[in-house]
Amino acid sequence: MTKFTDLGLSPEVLKAIAETGYDTPTAIQEQAIPVALTGLDVLGIAQTGTGKTAAFTLPMIERLAAGRSRARMPRAIVLAPTRELADQVSEAFEKYAKYHKLNWALLIGGVSMADQVSKLDKGVDVLIATPGRLLDLFERSKVMLNGVQIMVVDEADRMLDMGFIPDIERIFKLTPPTRQTLFFSATMAPEITRITQAFLKNPVRIEVSRPATTAENIRQFVYRVPGSNALNAAKAKRIALRAIISTLEIKNGIVFCNRKTDVDIVAKSLSVHGFNAAPIHGDLDQALRMKTLDSFRKGDLTLLVASDVAARGLDIPDVGHVFNFDVPHHADDYVHRIGRTGRAGRSGEAYLLLSGADEKNYDKVLKLTKKEPETLSIEVDFSAMSEDSDRKSSRPDRKPRRSDRDKPIKAVTKTEPEAEIQSEPAVNENAVIENIVDKPRPSRRRSRTEKVSETKEKSNDYETTAEGFGWHVPAFLLRSVDLK
């Protein structure tokens, strides 16, 4: 069995690796590191969870060990599609380069640009950046790319999904053609192939597994939920999700939703019912996202409810369970989602909640993976389906909107299939009314009679009626025409 000591790495790097607890490289690391150390371009094709970050970080440290950076002229660039993935690469670089005098800067949005510029002015060896922030700083003349010796593109297929390909092409053109390029992707879409042909020089292709396949050590389950429409199906999924989680011994797990609004709703639903859960998606503040991820990594947070911003590339070790609240729109995303578990040879479990509306996307997943999940058979009580306590409208202490205060509160009779079966004691409507409306404000809208009276008072000696106009008399008639 190959060891890291067999790959040509220096004693300093090997010491740092040993302190992380690893001694055996993964397949992508075993094949990519020796090639990258020679200075050749690498095209690495591997699914998430295979150790791609170390596959380019370790040889980069070795090749940059000799040399010194200059102000605003980095010697290496790592491009990542998301802020979280860029931060993960930064953490990996910090671990593996601890015995080298190399410095780096993390260039991502949502944090102070002034601090980033300050680091650039001092000179950095490695820039770890998202494409948008890097180009923003370049256009401000805060960074120059003509001294780049090594360029890494990580999660290239995710870059494609997020629309970063034009930015990637521009950055390629701004760097020297003599650079070494390490290009990694889980899949090879036609657009990805075009870029590699245009910007890589006779790359060594390393493919450690068939693209878009699920790991064999991940046990997959599917649970079909009832629901005649999207609203009922969503409620059924929340109930089923809580029931499934309750039957498992979960150290940590990730729940994936297609929409950001569902991420918030599901996270709140779980929290209301006593589960330790928190949301993460692109609309949340960057500081909050980083804090949530840090809590999850440390074990302080049990369930991370996420959009696909966290589906790819995040190195969250030892995730035991993945739950797909929705079937993803793109079949590839299913592979990347469940790839959060079963990493580094560990076993994992993935659960999929399937409604009638998901069947089309589910067929695409089956066609891609060529593996049908096991049917999960558990008893789920859907009698509470219509009284989901995480519904905002069911909270009697909800702060009323401004428009609610002037409106009478009316009883609403729901019809099938929207009617809900009350599984909890009925709320005292009078108490709700008192809580929401303390003192009804008088209506600000004046009656027609009041308006007419006011018009007459202002008209003084002028008659304010005219044939064909009624009380709506044109202004010029009121000002200058005496109709007596």
VENPE-V402749 format. One record per run of one state. SS is the DSSP state (H for helix, E for strand, - for the rest). FROM is the first residue (numbers start at 1). LEN is the number of residues. If there is no record, write none. Layout:
# VENPE-V402749
{{SS/FROM/LEN} {SS/FROM/LEN}}
This chain:
# VENPE-V402749
{{-/1/3} {H/4/3} {-/7/4} {H/11/10} {-/21/6} {H/27/11} {-/38/4} {E/42/4} {-/46/6} {H/52/13} {-/65/5} {E/70/1} {-/71/2} {E/73/1} {-/74/2} {E/76/4} {-/80/3} {H/83/14} {-/97/7} {E/104/4} {-/108/5} {H/113/10} {-/123/3} {E/126/4} {-/130/1} {H/131/9} {-/140/4} {E/144/1} {-/145/5} {E/150/4} {-/154/2} {H/156/6} {-/162/3} {H/165/10} {-/175/5} {E/180/6} {-/186/4} {H/190/10} {-/200/4} {E/204/4} {-/208/10} {E/218/7} {-/225/5} {H/230/18} {-/248/5} {E/253/4} {-/257/3} {H/260/13} {-/273/4} {E/277/4} {-/281/5} {H/286/13} {-/299/4} {E/303/4} {-/307/1} {H/308/3} {-/311/8} {E/319/1} {-/320/1} {E/321/4} {-/325/6} {H/331/8} {-/339/2} {E/341/1} {-/342/1} {H/343/3} {-/346/2} {E/348/7} {-/355/1} {H/356/14} {-/370/4} {E/374/2} {-/376/6} {H/382/3} {-/385/7} {H/392/3} {-/395/7} {H/402/3} {-/405/24} {H/429/8} {-/437/11} {H/448/12} {-/460/6} {E/466/1} {-/467/3} {E/470/1} {-/471/4} {H/475/6} {-/481/4}}
